[in-house]
Amino acid sequence: MEEKKLETAIHNAIFNKDVKGIKKIKDFYKDALEDIDLSNLKIDYIEDQKVVFEWILENPDYNFNALFDGYFSQFYTNQELYDYFKVYTKKLIFMLEKYNKKDYLIKVSEL
């Protein structure tokens, strides 16, 4: 996998996220006050992200922190990042499945 693509995908996935606090898909939406509309989802972006994160899950020994010159290592271990990426990938798949079924709402009450 191209390093720049990995770096961009990982940065986008963890920026402003509680990496250590997200253990389930519903944790991504814990601050949501209303249902989330997926009708304007950038589906190509989500599908690209899914490909990158599936590669990441197939390569658990990859040094993710090295992509950022160790910057994130002051906050997260590689294992913590990998555990987060597993949940993040499930979220991507969840969103894609809802979108493909034309079920464009993530209902906060059902999370």
Phi, psi and omega in degrees: 000137180296130184300318181297321178294317176299312182302313180297314181297315181294316179301313179298326183284328186254348182301124180060028179248151175274078187306317182284337184267352182264111182242342181221161179305318184298338179295334177294336186248016186298334180264002181291132180261343180215169180303149182260126182270122179260004187297334179257021181299135176280085189300322179297320178297314181296318179295321176296316178300317180301317179300314180298313184286333171294321175298316179301315181294333177279352183229064185295341181269000178296141180272090182295323180297331181295334179298334184245029181053034177078004182306311184287344180295341176286346180246323187224144171279165176300322180295319178297319177296315181299317178299319176296318180298328177297315180290320179300318178296319177299322178297316179300315180296317178303313180296317179297318180297316178297315181298314181293335176274001184062028175259088193273006180244131168263111184275116182304322182294341182260358180281000000 
